[in-house]
Amino acid sequence: MSTRNAFDRLADSVRLPALFVGHGSPMNIIQDNSYTRSLVALGESLPRPAAILVVSAHWLTAGVYAGCMEQPRTIHDFQGFPRALYERRYACPGAPAFGQATAELLRDAPARCDLTWGLDHAAWAVLAHLYPQADTPVYELSLDLNMPARRHYELGRLLRPLRRKGVLIVGSGNLVHNLRRVDFRDDAPSFDWAVEADELFKAALLRGDHDRLIDYQELGRPAALAIPTPDHYLPMLYALALQEPGEALTFTHEGIQNGSVSMRCFRIG
């Protein structure tokens, strides 16, 4: 599928915000808690986008892919949860023109269009609260874990022009995500190292210290425990890379679920 000049065909718009959202357990799809209520409030404060791009912690590929399908399927990429979760669907339209434009912007990666994946729960579990009507076109961008963190950040910077084409870009992962230590009780106490890592990341975000966050492997034991694998951390770097000079970063939710999963979310712009 040719993507040449696909970006130029998109209509201009005012610059949209960019988001990072911690998505946590699939149980958040059906729970009413401070986190899900914060997503509802955030959605009510956001402008109506022409399309939503989710950089997903759950779409891991060899190479980089943008979703270009007309009707993305709802992917239930989790096991052992209540039946009600598997019965949920997020039947939004796709955004093939935006997917093609995204692949064009990232052509040096190289990025390609994909017609098979759909929306995993890093996308639809969050959007079910942000945009419950499911009437906005949505597509995903995959993560190539063969790339170093700095390359992911650089790809995020290349996505900046999409914000002025009406695209709401959402990085969906978790800053602290250690499922080896997880405690699925709703009232599970937070591990000290998880709190320390989350606060360390918070401070760097508030300082605008992008290099420190890119080089997270140099941040010591708390960060090593917080990020045993990079898949859930990397979507944050895409959101951070979208921050333009002078743009404020504000936290829309703070907290830790299940002992070892940070639900910290932020908005840029």
KEDO-959326 format. One record per residue (C-alpha): residue in three letters; x, y, z; residue number from 1. Coordinates in nm, 4 decimals. Each point is the difference from the previous one (the first is absolute). Layout:
 rest        u        v        w  nr
  ala        X        Y        Z NUM
...
END
This chain:
 rest        u        v        w  nr
  met   0.0000   0.0000   0.0000   1
  ser   0.1536   0.3288  -0.1057   2
  thr   0.0225   0.2695   0.2669   3
  arg   0.1803   0.2689  -0.1996   4
  asn  -0.1636   0.3422   0.0535   5
  ala  -0.2557  -0.1544   0.2374   6
  phe   0.0946   0.2523   0.2693   7
  asp  -0.0534   0.2992  -0.2293   8
  arg  -0.3531  -0.1168  -0.0754   9
  leu  -0.1034   0.0307   0.3664  10
  ala  -0.1869   0.3159   0.0984  11
  asp   0.1746   0.2548   0.2231  12
  ser  -0.1217   0.0494   0.3561  13
  val   0.0854   0.1756   0.3227  14
  arg   0.2696  -0.1847   0.1947  15
  leu  -0.1555  -0.2750   0.2099  16
  pro   0.1291  -0.1093   0.3407  17
  ala   0.2030  -0.3183   0.0399  18
  leu  -0.0508  -0.2556   0.2755  19
  phe   0.1718  -0.2742   0.1905  20
  val  -0.2391  -0.2345   0.1749  21
  gly   0.0844  -0.2804   0.2384  22
  his  -0.2464  -0.2765  -0.0841  23
  gly   0.0774  -0.2627   0.2649  24
  ser  -0.2172  -0.3057   0.0543  25
  pro  -0.2799  -0.0863  -0.2443  26
  met  -0.2318   0.0153   0.3033  27
  asn   0.0056   0.3784  -0.0421  28
  ile  -0.2239  -0.0529  -0.3029  29
  ile  -0.2968  -0.0727   0.2267  30
  gln   0.1007   0.1565   0.3321  31
  asp  -0.1093   0.3346   0.1409  32
  asn   0.3007   0.1390   0.1852  33
  ser   0.1994   0.3215   0.0266  34
  tyr   0.2038  -0.0949  -0.3055  35
  thr  -0.2932  -0.0751  -0.2309  36
  arg  -0.1827   0.3109   0.1225  37
  ser   0.3093   0.2063  -0.0861  38
  leu  -0.0134  -0.1364  -0.3555  39
  val  -0.3662   0.0966  -0.0331  40
  ala   0.0784   0.3521   0.1216  41
  leu   0.2991   0.0236  -0.2334  42
  gly  -0.2097  -0.1064  -0.2969  43
  glu  -0.2571   0.2666   0.0794  44
  ser   0.2750   0.2651  -0.0008  45
  leu   0.1556  -0.0990  -0.3322  46
  pro  -0.0881   0.1437  -0.3413  47
  arg  -0.1597  -0.2295  -0.2548  48
  pro   0.2822  -0.1459  -0.2115  49
  ala  -0.0145  -0.0960  -0.3647  50
  ala   0.1721  -0.3257   0.0977  51
  ile   0.1701  -0.1631   0.2983  52
  leu   0.3406  -0.1668  -0.0264  53
  val   0.0922  -0.2376   0.2823  54
  val   0.3634  -0.1010   0.0428  55
  ser  -0.0644  -0.3372   0.1586  56
  ala   0.2061  -0.1935   0.2524  57
  his  -0.1773  -0.3135  -0.1241  58
  trp   0.0802   0.0092  -0.3711  59
  leu   0.3587  -0.1229  -0.0182  60
  thr   0.1400  -0.0601  -0.3468  61
  ala   0.3179  -0.0508  -0.1993  62
  gly  -0.0039   0.3306  -0.1839  63
  val  -0.2438   0.2899   0.0457  64
  tyr  -0.3629  -0.0178  -0.1099  65
  ala  -0.2943   0.2396  -0.0088  66
  gly  -0.3548  -0.1311  -0.0063  67
  cys  -0.1654   0.0798  -0.3339  68
  met  -0.3186  -0.2090   0.0198  69
  glu  -0.3495   0.1365  -0.0559  70
  gln  -0.1512  -0.1797   0.3005  71
  pro   0.2470  -0.1100   0.2702  72
  arg  -0.0988  -0.3084   0.1967  73
  thr  -0.0141   0.0026   0.3804  74
  ile   0.2833  -0.2193   0.1283  75
  his  -0.0437  -0.1662   0.3407  76
  asp   0.3698  -0.0493   0.0672  77
  phe  -0.0291  -0.1223   0.3599  78
  gln  -0.0886  -0.3254   0.1749  79
  gly  -0.1704  -0.1069   0.3193  80
  phe  -0.2287   0.3003   0.0476  81
  pro  -0.3796   0.0145   0.0441  82
  arg  -0.2173  -0.0864  -0.2991  83
  ala  -0.1402   0.3539  -0.0087  84
  leu   0.3357   0.1264  -0.1287  85
  tyr  -0.0017  -0.2372  -0.2965  86
  glu  -0.3512   0.1065  -0.0936  87
  arg   0.0980   0.3646  -0.0328  88
  arg   0.0685   0.1466  -0.3422  89
  tyr   0.1249   0.3422  -0.1079  90
  ala  -0.1541   0.0258  -0.3454  91
  cys   0.1609   0.3225  -0.1200  92
  pro   0.0921   0.0709  -0.3621  93
  gly   0.3592  -0.0249  -0.1144  94
  ala   0.2076   0.2843  -0.1426  95
  pro   0.1745  -0.1343  -0.3112  96
  ala   0.0902   0.3424  -0.1390  97
  phe   0.1630   0.0953   0.3298  98
  gly   0.1727  -0.3372   0.0238  99
  gln   0.1462   0.0506  -0.3457 100
  ala   0.1115   0.3525   0.0908 101
  thr   0.1654  -0.1322   0.3169 102
  ala   0.1872  -0.2653  -0.1951 103
  glu   0.1127   0.2765  -0.2372 104
  leu   0.1311   0.2153   0.2860 105
  leu   0.1943  -0.2998   0.1354 106
  arg   0.1110  -0.1324  -0.3375 107
  asp   0.3677   0.0074   0.1012 108
  ala  -0.0716  -0.2431   0.2876 109
  pro  -0.1259  -0.1529  -0.2344 110
  ala  -0.3691  -0.0119   0.0953 111
  arg  -0.2665  -0.1901  -0.1900 112
  cys  -0.3779  -0.0244  -0.0031 113
  asp  -0.1640  -0.2964   0.1734 114
  leu  -0.3450  -0.1416  -0.0775 115
  thr  -0.0157  -0.2836   0.2533 116
  trp   0.0556   0.1144   0.3600 117
  gly  -0.2847   0.2227   0.1250 118
  leu  -0.0320   0.1463   0.3514 119
  asp   0.1530  -0.1803   0.2976 120
  his  -0.0995   0.0844   0.3541 121
  ala   0.2728   0.2642   0.0376 122
  ala  -0.2204   0.1975  -0.2391 123
  trp  -0.3630  -0.0946   0.0477 124
  ala   0.0053  -0.0475   0.3773 125
  val   0.1051   0.3653   0.0317 126
  leu  -0.2187   0.1376  -0.2790 127
  ala  -0.3062  -0.1684   0.1473 128
  his   0.0231   0.2628   0.2764 129
  leu   0.1435   0.2919  -0.1976 130
  tyr  -0.2330  -0.0291  -0.3004 131
  pro  -0.2744  -0.2472   0.0961 132
  gln  -0.2089   0.0707  -0.3113 133
  ala   0.2690  -0.1666  -0.2171 134
  asp  -0.0811   0.2341  -0.2880 135
  thr   0.3492   0.1437  -0.0578 136
  pro   0.2372  -0.1786  -0.2434 137
  val   0.2805  -0.1827   0.1825 138
  tyr   0.3208  -0.1666  -0.1110 139
  glu   0.3124  -0.1340   0.1689 140
  leu   0.3768   0.0246  -0.0388 141
  ser   0.2097  -0.3040   0.0893 142
  leu   0.3248  -0.0217   0.1971 143
  asp   0.3143  -0.1592  -0.1399 144
  leu   0.1876  -0.1138   0.3111 145
  asn   0.3170  -0.0443  -0.2031 146
  met   0.0351   0.3787   0.0019 147
  pro   0.1719   0.1814   0.2890 148
  ala  -0.2016   0.2384   0.2147 149
  arg   0.1497   0.3092  -0.1635 150
  arg  -0.1143  -0.1177  -0.3434 151
  his  -0.3554  -0.0364   0.1298 152
  tyr   0.0194   0.3556   0.1330 153
  glu   0.1244   0.1211  -0.3399 154
  leu  -0.2939  -0.1690  -0.1728 155
  gly  -0.2313   0.1758   0.2436 156
  arg   0.1431   0.3356  -0.1032 157
  leu  -0.0730  -0.0850  -0.3630 158
  leu  -0.3670  -0.0382   0.0922 159
  arg  -0.0325   0.3615   0.1179 160
  pro  -0.1545   0.1271  -0.3287 161
  leu  -0.2973  -0.2332   0.0515 162
  arg  -0.1127   0.2123   0.2937 163
  arg  -0.0713   0.2823  -0.2454 164
  lys  -0.2002  -0.2368  -0.2187 165
  gly  -0.2591  -0.0675   0.2676 166
  val   0.1594  -0.3152   0.1447 167
  leu  -0.0136  -0.0668   0.3727 168
  ile   0.3105  -0.2102   0.0701 169
  val  -0.0190  -0.2255   0.3056 170
  gly   0.2910  -0.1991   0.1377 171
  ser  -0.1507  -0.2901   0.1963 172
  gly   0.2187  -0.1995   0.2363 173
  asn   0.1129   0.0348   0.3629 174
  leu   0.3023   0.1787   0.1466 175
  val   0.0321  -0.2687   0.2668 176
  his  -0.1064  -0.3432  -0.1233 177
  asn   0.1341  -0.3072   0.1770 178
  leu  -0.2420  -0.2913  -0.0357 179
  arg   0.2428  -0.2319   0.1787 180
  arg  -0.0787   0.1876   0.3228 181
  val  -0.3662   0.0835  -0.0707 182
  asp  -0.2681  -0.0448   0.2690 183
  phe  -0.3474  -0.0049  -0.1561 184
  arg  -0.1811   0.1006   0.3199 185
  asp  -0.1719   0.3370  -0.0465 186
  asp   0.1461   0.1227   0.3304 187
  ala   0.3514  -0.1357  -0.0533 188
  pro   0.2643   0.2243   0.1616 189
  ser   0.2541   0.1590  -0.2314 190
  phe   0.3541  -0.1317   0.0062 191
  asp   0.2523   0.2551   0.1256 192
  trp   0.2120  -0.0364  -0.3135 193
  ala  -0.3079   0.0589  -0.2199 194
  val  -0.0797   0.3245   0.1825 195
  glu   0.3648   0.1091  -0.0185 196
  ala   0.0207  -0.0699  -0.3739 197
  asp  -0.3305   0.1735  -0.0707 198
  glu   0.1132   0.3094   0.1897 199
  leu   0.3342  -0.0047  -0.1790 200
  phe  -0.1770  -0.0039  -0.3376 201
  lys  -0.2416   0.2708   0.1158 202
  ala   0.2859   0.2316   0.0974 203
  ala   0.1749  -0.0483  -0.3348 204
  leu  -0.3247   0.0666  -0.1880 205
  leu  -0.0596   0.3220   0.1930 206
  arg   0.3565   0.1157  -0.0675 207
  gly  -0.0361  -0.0786  -0.3690 208
  asp   0.3077  -0.2228   0.0280 209
  his  -0.0633  -0.2108  -0.3074 210
  asp   0.3522  -0.1417  -0.0156 211
  arg  -0.0258  -0.1417   0.3515 212
  leu  -0.3241  -0.1747  -0.0913 213
  ile   0.1412  -0.1331  -0.3269 214
  asp   0.3031  -0.1386   0.1854 215
  tyr  -0.2187  -0.1657   0.2619 216
  gln   0.2369  -0.2977   0.0297 217
  glu   0.2430   0.2285   0.1821 218
  leu  -0.2497   0.0858   0.2748 219
  gly   0.0873  -0.2806   0.2383 220
  arg  -0.1828  -0.2791   0.1792 221
  pro  -0.3486   0.1587   0.0311 222
  ala  -0.0142   0.0623  -0.3750 223
  ala   0.1332  -0.3486  -0.0746 224
  leu  -0.2810  -0.1513   0.2081 225
  ala  -0.2539   0.2369  -0.1542 226
  ile   0.1001  -0.0857  -0.3590 227
  pro   0.0984  -0.3684  -0.0180 228
  thr  -0.0946   0.0161  -0.3697 229
  pro  -0.0292   0.3237  -0.2020 230
  asp  -0.3320  -0.0605  -0.1794 231
  his  -0.2223   0.1910   0.2449 232
  tyr   0.2500   0.2822   0.0536 233
  leu   0.0732   0.0841  -0.3635 234
  pro  -0.3462   0.1445  -0.0850 235
  met   0.0753   0.2721   0.2569 236
  leu   0.3068   0.1050  -0.2008 237
  tyr  -0.2164   0.0507  -0.3086 238
  ala  -0.2352   0.2267   0.1959 239
  leu   0.2920   0.1869   0.1573 240
  ala   0.1614   0.0543  -0.3405 241
  leu  -0.3136   0.1826  -0.1122 242
  gln   0.0595   0.2789   0.2537 243
  glu   0.0916   0.3171  -0.1846 244
  pro   0.1941   0.2927   0.1525 245
  gly  -0.2063   0.1839   0.2585 246
  glu  -0.2720  -0.2650   0.0249 247
  ala  -0.1169  -0.0909   0.3477 248
  leu  -0.0164  -0.3565   0.1266 249
  thr  -0.2727  -0.0678   0.2550 250
  phe  -0.0859  -0.3210   0.1831 251
  thr  -0.3585  -0.1139  -0.0417 252
  his   0.0305  -0.2950   0.2369 253
  glu   0.2507  -0.1292   0.2531 254
  gly   0.0006  -0.3253   0.1922 255
  ile   0.1149  -0.3614   0.0069 256
  gln  -0.2225  -0.3022  -0.0467 257
  asn   0.0687  -0.3602   0.0983 258
  gly   0.3195   0.0918   0.1821 259
  ser   0.2249   0.0238  -0.3041 260
  val  -0.1854   0.1846  -0.2803 261
  ser   0.0121   0.3802  -0.0245 262
  met  -0.3182   0.1518  -0.1394 263
  arg   0.1607   0.3407  -0.0498 264
  cys  -0.1461   0.1863  -0.2984 265
  phe   0.0951   0.3355  -0.1495 266
  arg  -0.1147   0.2484  -0.2562 267
  ile   0.2159   0.2224  -0.2183 268
  gly  -0.1603   0.3173  -0.1373 269
END
